[in-house]
Amino acid sequence: MASFRRRGCKCEGKKRCTCGATWEYRIVYTDRRTGKQREKTKGGFPTKKEAQLAAGEEERQIQYFGFAENGNESLEKFFNEWLEIYKKPHVKPITYSVQERNVRLNILPRWKNYKLKELTRNEYQKWINELRDHYSEGTVRRIHSIFSTAINDAVHEFNILRENPIQKIKIPKDIEKSEKVSFFKKEQLDVFLNALKTPMKNAKYQHSIQYYALFSLLARTGLRIGEALALTWDDIDTTAKTVTVNKTLVYPLNSEPYLSTPKSKTSERTIRLDDATVALMKRHRINQKEVVLRYENYQASKDNLVFHQQDGRWLRTNVVRDYFKIVCKRTNLPILSPHALRHTHAVHLLEAGANIKYVSERLGHASVKVTADTYLHVTKKIEEDALNLYERYVGN
């Protein structure tokens, strides 16, 4: 039940207030979340009638939600606590790093001085529209996802907001969203890999075939670069002709690298190797030992790594990318990234007539749909070729 009073009125004894004093209400209720008795007061109403109407609406809200909305906490404080309590202990370090970076660089510079209750749909939508002037649709979706998830937790976990005001926000779409997948044609791949057989003139370790083995493995298996760099020799079975993927190397910017679980459950897989790749991996293992013996400052890997730096530690992803681009330039090929070899493997498999479900499992995709959507231009060609074969078969 609400009670009302006029605050600071100096018109005692007068029939009518002329000093401008305002009315406030006070509501005492039991918080259903905690079972404790609490109260909410709010003032600044010119008349008692307005205070009564506002109190009635607040009582209906309390009855519905079971608590009085607070939302006085700053967004800066809330996001910092949210990251520490709800994200850091429960997500992979690389995921936390991405979320923390987006909060620090994109969200807080704009919203840190706002209180939770001051967040409005219209102002937020305007900000999202502004972000699209600087970032891609995918990046803005990622920022919005982090923000909206945090506000959902404010509603359902922290219980300091009744509703999420930024639901059903519209992200402006790319006018021409490019779904083009970068890959090497069969002839281009041959040129690229053949170029790796001859060491670069300024290469420090001329005898090493490490990059030839690495890029050949990527092109012949579709492994992600992090999956390949995490491999140990225990993961490669040359007798069974398989490579087992059960970890990935994460190399954050300006931070120490670490091993993590694969991207998804389906990313944990065992892949069959063709005979040429098996032979190359055997040769690489011997070559690796020869390089250690040949060069004084080249150390063996204590962790039995398949690919490593001269000091025995994990090979750096940025070094691999730079080497890849140098070879592309040297051979006058399109300047792509090592990830293009994963796409190359998938495209070549599909063009060779491999079943799309097999390709999906080999790549470790979450579903066949992901594979089909990613390589739509290839699957359409396969569909057309299959239809042409059918038409020839039935005689039309």
QUIFENBEL-V557658 format. One record per backbone hydrogen bond with DSSP energy under -1.0 kcal/mol. CO is the residue of the C=O (numbers start at 0). NH is the residue of the N-H. E is the energy in kcal/mol with one decimal. If there is no record, write none. Layout:
BEGIN
((CO	NH	E) (CO	NH	E))
END
This chain:
BEGIN
((2	25	-2.2) (4	23	-2.2) (10	13	-2.3) (21	6	-2.6) (22	44	-2.3) (23	4	-1.8) (24	41	-1.7) (25	2	-2.3) (26	39	-2.4) (28	37	-3.4) (30	34	-3.3) (35	30	-2.9) (37	28	-2.9) (39	26	-3.0) (41	24	-2.4) (44	22	-3.6) (46	50	-1.6) (47	51	-2.4) (48	52	-2.2) (49	53	-2.2) (50	54	-2.4) (51	55	-2.3) (52	56	-2.0) (53	57	-2.3) (54	58	-2.6) (55	59	-1.8) (56	60	-1.9) (57	61	-2.5) (58	62	-2.3) (59	63	-1.9) (60	64	-3.1) (61	65	-2.6) (65	31	-2.3) (70	116	-2.5) (72	115	-2.3) (73	77	-2.4) (74	78	-2.7) (75	79	-1.9) (76	80	-2.1) (77	81	-2.8) (78	82	-2.6) (79	83	-1.7) (80	84	-2.9) (81	85	-2.3) (82	87	-3.0) (86	89	-1.5) (86	90	-1.5) (91	95	-2.6) (92	96	-2.5) (93	97	-1.8) (94	98	-2.3) (95	99	-3.2) (96	100	-2.1) (97	101	-2.1) (98	102	-2.3) (99	103	-2.6) (100	104	-2.7) (101	105	-2.1) (101	106	-1.8) (102	107	-3.0) (106	110	-2.0) (107	111	-2.4) (110	113	-1.9) (111	75	-1.1) (113	74	-3.0) (114	117	-1.6) (115	118	-1.5) (119	123	-2.0) (120	124	-2.7) (121	125	-1.9) (122	126	-1.8) (123	127	-2.4) (124	128	-2.3) (125	129	-1.8) (126	130	-2.3) (127	131	-1.6) (129	132	-1.3) (130	133	-2.0) (130	134	-2.4) (135	139	-2.2) (136	140	-2.3) (137	141	-1.8) (138	142	-2.2) (139	143	-2.8) (140	144	-2.4) (141	145	-2.0) (142	146	-2.3) (143	147	-3.2) (144	148	-2.3) (145	149	-2.0) (146	150	-2.1) (147	151	-2.4) (148	152	-1.9) (149	153	-1.6) (150	154	-1.4) (151	155	-3.1) (152	156	-2.2) (152	157	-3.0) (153	159	-2.7) (153	160	-1.2) (184	188	-2.7) (185	189	-1.9) (186	190	-1.9) (187	191	-2.5) (188	192	-2.8) (189	193	-2.4) (190	194	-1.7) (199	202	-1.7) (204	207	-1.6) (208	212	-2.5) (209	213	-2.8) (210	214	-2.6) (211	215	-1.7) (212	216	-2.2) (213	217	-2.2) (214	218	-2.1) (215	219	-1.7) (216	220	-1.1) (217	221	-2.3) (223	227	-2.2) (224	228	-2.4) (225	248	-2.0) (227	230	-1.2) (230	305	-2.2) (231	234	-1.8) (234	243	-2.4) (236	240	-1.2) (236	241	-2.1) (240	272	-3.1) (241	236	-2.6) (242	270	-3.0) (244	268	-1.4) (247	259	-2.7) (249	257	-2.2) (251	254	-1.3) (257	249	-3.0) (259	247	-2.4) (263	266	-1.1) (264	267	-1.2) (268	244	-3.4) (270	242	-2.1) (273	277	-2.2) (274	278	-2.5) (275	279	-2.0) (276	280	-2.6) (277	281	-2.0) (278	282	-2.1) (279	283	-2.7) (280	284	-2.0) (281	285	-1.7) (282	286	-2.7) (283	287	-2.7) (284	288	-1.3) (285	289	-2.0) (286	290	-2.5) (287	291	-1.6) (288	292	-1.7) (289	293	-2.3) (290	294	-2.3) (294	297	-1.4) (300	303	-1.1) (303	232	-2.2) (308	311	-1.8) (309	298	-3.7) (312	308	-3.0) (315	319	-1.9) (316	320	-2.4) (317	321	-2.1) (318	322	-2.3) (319	323	-2.3) (320	324	-2.2) (321	325	-2.0) (322	326	-2.0) (323	327	-2.0) (324	328	-2.4) (325	329	-2.5) (326	330	-1.7) (327	332	-2.6) (328	331	-1.2) (333	335	-1.3) (336	339	-2.3) (337	340	-1.7) (338	342	-1.5) (339	343	-2.7) (340	344	-2.2) (341	345	-2.0) (342	346	-2.9) (343	347	-2.6) (344	348	-2.2) (345	349	-2.4) (346	350	-2.7) (347	351	-1.6) (348	353	-2.5) (349	352	-1.1) (354	358	-2.1) (355	359	-2.4) (356	360	-2.2) (357	361	-2.4) (358	362	-2.2) (359	363	-1.0) (359	364	-2.2) (366	370	-1.2) (367	371	-2.8) (368	372	-3.0) (369	373	-2.3) (370	374	-2.3) (374	378	-2.7) (375	379	-2.4) (376	380	-1.0) (377	381	-2.3) (378	382	-2.2) (379	383	-2.3) (380	384	-2.7) (381	385	-2.5) (382	386	-2.2) (383	387	-2.3) (384	388	-2.2) (385	389	-2.2) (386	390	-2.6) (387	391	-2.2) (388	392	-2.0) (389	393	-2.4) (390	395	-1.9))
END
